[in-house]
Amino acid sequence: MALPTASPERQLKHRRNIDVQIYSRGNGLWEVDAHITDVRSGDTTMSFGVLPAGEPIHDMLLRLVVDERFNVVEAGAETRAMPYRGHCDAYSDESGGDIYGRLVGLNLMKGFRHAVNERLGGTQGCTHITELSWVLPTAVVQAFAGEVIDTRGANNGSQQPFQIDRCHALRADGPAVRTFYPRWYRAAPHPNPSSTDTLSERTTP
């Protein structure tokens, strides 16, 4: 795998940082802080005036509280820097509450991204915060791996580790699974030659 060659003349214009930090409360609940910032390397004309280089255009935090079954039990967002002050942070529901409270009741592992789009897509919420939520299922899986989730599947009665068949490296019939998870390795089935449609067997009308 090779990256495209970076041009020696390139100039940094924009930097987006996404930071996800996950904390255990120690009572079966976990806090998920997802933070996004957008910063430009030059001064930027904004709706309120000129934003100096290095100051964030966007600075937003989404916080979820989830249980160990991946259910969202609390949710909310905070916008600290925005291009349209007093507008970008006005994401409230009909009752005046935080619209990102709509994430409560969702399960990170069961149609989460689709449900987020239904509840918060388009003009219902903030594009950046809504898109930020999409990275959270796999981030929480990583936090739970080995602590909440059995990632080895080596014990009697264990289920197949969740990561098998989730990516090309850990396909059940691949060499990585055969080496590191031999209990769960499944050889690829061989095609039945008698059912193979070869050119010699085809007829033309």
C-alpha positions in Angstrom: 0.0 0.0 0.0 1.6 3.3 -1.1 0.5 6.8 -0.4 0.3 9.4 -3.2 3.6 11.4 -3.2 3.3 14.6 -1.2 4.2 17.7 -3.2 7.1 19.6 -1.7 5.3 22.8 -2.7 2.1 22.0 -0.8 0.9 24.5 1.9 -1.3 23.7 4.8 -4.6 25.5 4.6 -6.9 23.7 6.9 -6.7 21.2 9.7 -9.6 19.1 11.1 -9.0 17.2 14.4 -11.3 14.6 15.7 -10.6 13.3 19.2 -12.6 10.6 20.9 -12.0 9.8 24.6 -13.9 7.1 26.4 -14.1 6.8 30.2 -15.4 4.1 32.5 -17.5 5.3 35.4 -17.0 2.0 37.1 -20.7 1.3 37.5 -21.4 -0.3 34.2 -21.7 3.0 32.4 -19.2 4.7 30.1 -18.8 8.3 29.0 -17.9 9.0 25.4 -16.5 12.4 24.6 -16.2 13.2 20.8 -14.5 16.5 20.0 -14.1 18.1 16.6 -12.2 21.2 15.7 -11.5 23.0 12.4 -8.6 25.4 12.2 -7.2 27.4 9.2 -3.7 28.5 8.8 -4.6 32.0 7.6 -7.0 34.7 8.7 -10.6 33.9 7.7 -13.5 36.3 7.1 -16.5 35.2 9.1 -20.0 36.4 9.6 -18.9 38.3 12.7 -15.6 39.6 11.4 -12.1 38.3 10.8 -11.0 35.2 12.6 -7.3 35.1 13.2 -5.2 32.2 11.9 -5.1 29.3 14.3 -8.4 30.2 16.0 -11.0 27.4 15.6 -13.9 27.9 13.1 -15.6 24.9 14.7 -15.0 23.6 18.3 -17.7 21.1 19.2 -18.2 18.4 21.8 -20.7 15.5 21.7 -21.0 13.5 24.9 -22.8 10.1 25.2 -23.3 7.9 28.2 -23.6 4.3 27.2 -24.0 1.0 29.0 -22.1 -2.2 28.4 -24.7 -3.4 25.9 -23.9 -0.3 23.7 -27.2 1.4 24.6 -27.1 5.2 24.7 -28.6 6.3 28.1 -27.7 10.0 28.0 -26.6 12.4 25.2 -25.9 16.0 24.6 -23.7 18.4 22.6 -22.0 21.7 23.2 -20.7 24.2 20.5 -17.9 26.4 21.7 -16.8 28.0 18.4 -18.9 28.3 15.2 -19.2 30.3 12.0 -22.7 31.7 12.7 -22.9 32.7 16.4 -26.3 32.3 17.9 -27.4 30.1 15.1 -25.1 27.2 14.8 -25.6 26.4 18.5 -29.4 26.7 18.4 -30.0 23.0 17.8 -33.0 22.4 20.2 -36.0 20.2 19.9 -39.7 21.2 20.1 -39.5 21.4 23.9 -36.4 23.5 23.9 -34.1 20.6 24.9 -30.8 19.6 23.3 -31.7 17.9 20.0 -28.8 15.5 20.5 -30.8 14.0 23.3 -32.5 12.1 20.5 -29.6 9.8 20.5 -30.9 8.3 23.8 -32.4 4.9 23.3 -30.3 4.0 20.3 -27.8 1.1 20.3 -24.4 1.8 18.8 -24.3 -1.7 17.2 -27.8 -1.9 15.8 -28.5 0.4 12.9 -27.0 3.4 14.7 -25.8 5.5 11.8 -29.1 5.0 9.9 -31.1 6.0 13.0 -28.9 9.1 13.6 -29.6 10.2 10.0 -33.3 9.8 10.6 -33.3 11.7 13.9 -30.7 14.3 13.2 -29.9 14.5 9.5 -30.3 17.5 7.2 -31.5 20.7 8.9 -32.5 19.0 12.1 -29.0 19.3 13.7 -25.5 20.4 13.1 -23.7 18.7 10.1 -20.4 18.4 12.0 -21.8 17.0 15.2 -24.0 14.6 13.5 -21.2 13.3 11.3 -19.0 13.1 14.4 -21.4 10.6 15.9 -20.8 8.2 13.0 -17.3 7.3 14.3 -18.5 6.3 17.8 -19.6 2.7 17.3 -16.1 1.4 16.4 -14.5 3.7 18.9 -16.6 2.2 21.7 -15.9 -1.3 20.5 -12.2 -0.5 20.8 -12.7 0.7 24.4 -14.7 -2.3 25.3 -12.3 -4.8 23.6 -10.8 -7.2 26.2 -12.6 -5.5 29.1 -16.3 -5.7 28.3 -16.0 -7.8 25.1 -14.2 -11.2 24.9 -11.9 -10.6 22.0 -10.1 -14.0 22.1 -13.0 -16.4 22.2 -10.7 -19.0 23.7 -12.8 -20.2 26.6 -15.3 -23.1 26.5 -18.7 -21.7 25.5 -17.2 -18.5 24.1 -18.8 -16.9 21.1 -16.9 -16.0 17.9 -15.0 -12.8 18.6 -16.8 -9.8 17.2 -13.9 -8.7 15.0 -13.8 -11.9 12.8 -15.3 -11.3 9.4 -15.5 -7.5 10.0 -12.5 -6.7 7.8 -10.3 -8.2 5.1 -7.5 -9.1 7.4 -9.7 -11.0 9.8 -11.9 -12.9 7.4 -12.7 -16.3 8.9 -10.9 -18.1 6.0 -7.8 -15.9 6.1 -4.3 -16.6 7.3 -4.5 -14.1 10.3 -7.5 -15.9 11.8 -5.8 -19.3 11.1 -2.7 -18.1 13.0 -4.2 -16.0 15.8 -7.7 -17.5 16.2 -7.3 -21.1 15.1 -10.5 -22.2 16.9 -12.5 -19.9 14.7 -10.8 -20.5 11.4 -13.0 -21.8 8.6 -11.5 -22.9 5.3 -13.1 -21.4 2.3 -15.3 -24.0 0.5 -14.0 -25.3 -2.8 -16.2 -24.8 -5.8 -17.9 -27.8 -7.1 -16.4 -28.5 -10.6 -19.5 -30.2 -11.8 -21.5 -27.0 -11.2 -19.0 -24.7 -12.8 -20.2 -23.0 -15.9 -17.3 -23.3 -18.3 -17.0 -21.9 -21.8 -17.0 -25.4 -23.2 -20.3 -26.1 -21.6 -22.1 -23.0 -22.9 -24.1 -23.2 -26.0 -25.2 -20.4 -28.3 -28.7 -20.0 -29.5 
